[in-house]
Amino acid sequence: MALFGVALTIIIFDFYEGREQTELAGRLAIAATAMDRETDKLALVAALVDAGVDSRFTWIDADGTVLYDSETDASAMENHAARVEIASAFESGTGESVRYSATLGEETLYQARLLSDGTVLRLSETRRSVYGVLYSLIWLFALAGVAIIALSAVVTRALTARIVKP
């Protein structure tokens, strides 16, 4: 049962990971296309954030300087040119990476796209890692295990009594 639970959790997690990556890439494509057409890019990004788009937006200049971030003051952020997804976007037009925080048990998905003006738009989402999901479900696996053992004991006792009775 434990192996089945772990395997099922990993399979479901992998399925949703692929979906999240695809959805994040779709949101990035829409936002990047809109930014390429807009002259006031900062206002557009702020409007997307205000509209409730479920991603963190970071807009990076060609030298790696953060121009805008939807969660942190951009002027206080370090240069992003060396980040994997940003460097890849500058080289090939798109980039992605996943970073894991063991402290929080979370993973952050990053996707970046080079804009026509030489800047990069990056969207990111944080989600619980497979270990975090398994950890939060361990009580459910334990409860199911206890229920199965108890049910097995009752059924075994009844069958044994029926077999031994004659």
URUR-V92408 format. One record per residue. N is the residue number from 1. PHI is phi in whole degrees, -180 to 180 (NA if undefined). PSI is psi in whole degrees, -180 to 180 (* if undefined). D_CENTER is the distance of its C-alpha to the mean C-alpha in Angstrom with 1 decimal. Layout:
BEGIN
<<N,PHI,PSI,D_CENTER> <N,PHI,PSI,D_CENTER>>
END
This chain:
BEGIN
<<1,NA,-41,27.2> <2,-65,-45,24.9> <3,-63,-41,24.2> <4,-62,-44,23.6> <5,-62,-45,21.2> <6,-65,-46,19.2> <7,-62,-44,19.4> <8,-63,-42,18.4> <9,-62,-44,15.3> <10,-66,-42,14.3> <11,-63,-47,15.3> <12,-64,-41,13.5> <13,-61,-45,10.2> <14,-62,-40,10.8> <15,-61,-48,11.8> <16,-70,-30,8.8> <17,-62,-45,6.7> <18,-62,-41,9.5> <19,-65,-43,9.6> <20,-63,-42,6.3> <21,-61,-43,7.5> <22,-65,-44,10.9> <23,-65,-40,10.5> <24,-65,-42,9.0> <25,-64,-38,12.0> <26,-65,-44,14.3> <27,-63,-39,13.8> <28,-65,-43,14.3> <29,-61,-43,17.4> <30,-65,-48,18.9> <31,-64,-41,18.5> <32,-67,-41,19.9> <33,-63,-43,22.7> <34,-64,-41,23.6> <35,-67,-36,23.7> <36,-64,-27,25.9> <37,-92,-15,28.3> <38,-96,140,28.4> <39,-84,-37,30.8> <40,-97,79,29.4> <41,-63,-39,25.8> <42,-62,-43,25.1> <43,-65,-38,26.3> <44,-66,-46,24.1> <45,-62,-43,20.9> <46,-62,-38,22.1> <47,-66,-39,23.0> <48,-64,-42,19.5> <49,-65,-45,18.0> <50,-63,-29,21.0> <51,-73,-8,20.5> <52,91,22,17.3> <53,-63,129,14.7> <54,-81,46,11.4> <55,-142,158,10.1> <56,-88,130,11.5> <57,-103,132,14.4> <58,-133,127,16.1> <59,-112,123,19.4> <60,-119,134,21.0> <61,-74,168,24.7> <62,-60,-25,26.2> <63,-92,3,27.1> <64,97,-5,23.6> <65,-70,133,24.5> <66,-79,120,21.9> <67,-88,-32,23.6> <68,-156,142,21.2> <69,-143,133,18.1> <70,-77,-10,17.1> <71,-121,-18,16.4> <72,-137,154,18.9> <73,-66,118,22.4> <74,-60,-35,22.3> <75,-68,-21,25.7> <76,-92,-3,24.6> <77,-90,149,21.8> <78,-76,169,22.7> <79,-65,135,23.1> <80,-103,7,20.0> <81,-60,-30,22.0> <82,-88,-7,21.2> <83,-63,140,17.4> <84,-55,-51,16.5> <85,-68,-32,14.8> <86,-74,-48,17.6> <87,-59,-42,20.4> <88,-65,-39,19.4> <89,-65,-40,19.4> <90,-65,-35,22.8> <91,-79,-49,24.0> <92,-117,-3,22.9> <93,102,-26,21.6> <94,-142,158,17.9> <95,-158,154,15.4> <96,-150,155,11.9> <97,-159,165,10.5> <98,-131,128,8.0> <99,-119,139,9.5> <100,-109,134,9.9> <101,-109,107,11.8> <102,-65,-32,14.3> <103,-64,-45,15.8> <104,-94,-12,13.1> <105,65,33,11.6> <106,-127,156,8.0> <107,-118,145,5.8> <108,-116,126,5.3> <109,-93,132,4.9> <110,-124,137,8.4> <111,-137,136,10.9> <112,-132,151,14.5> <113,-141,137,17.7> <114,-76,131,21.3> <115,-93,166,23.4> <116,-65,-22,27.1> <117,-90,6,28.3> <118,91,-2,26.7> <119,-91,171,23.9> <120,-124,136,20.2> <121,-106,129,17.6> <122,-123,135,14.1> <123,-115,145,11.1> <124,-144,156,7.9> <125,-141,143,5.2> <126,-107,139,4.7> <127,-145,164,4.0> <128,-71,143,6.9> <129,-77,170,7.9> <130,-61,-33,10.4> <131,-69,-40,13.0> <132,-64,-40,12.1> <133,-66,-47,12.1> <134,-61,-41,15.3> <135,-62,-40,16.8> <136,-73,-22,16.4> <137,-95,-3,18.0> <138,-61,-36,20.8> <139,-65,-35,23.2> <140,-68,-43,22.9> <141,-63,-42,23.7> <142,-64,-44,26.6> <143,-63,-44,28.0> <144,-64,-40,27.9> <145,-63,-44,29.6> <146,-64,-43,32.3> <147,-63,-41,32.9> <148,-66,-42,33.4> <149,-65,-44,35.7> <150,-64,-45,37.7> <151,-64,-40,38.1> <152,-63,-40,39.1> <153,-64,-43,41.7> <154,-64,-47,43.2> <155,-65,-43,43.4> <156,-62,-43,44.8> <157,-64,-44,47.4> <158,-65,-44,48.5> <159,-66,-40,48.8> <160,-64,-43,50.6> <161,-63,-40,53.0> <162,-68,-39,53.8> <163,-72,-40,54.4> <164,-78,-25,56.5> <165,-54,-47,58.6> <166,-63,*,61.1>>
END
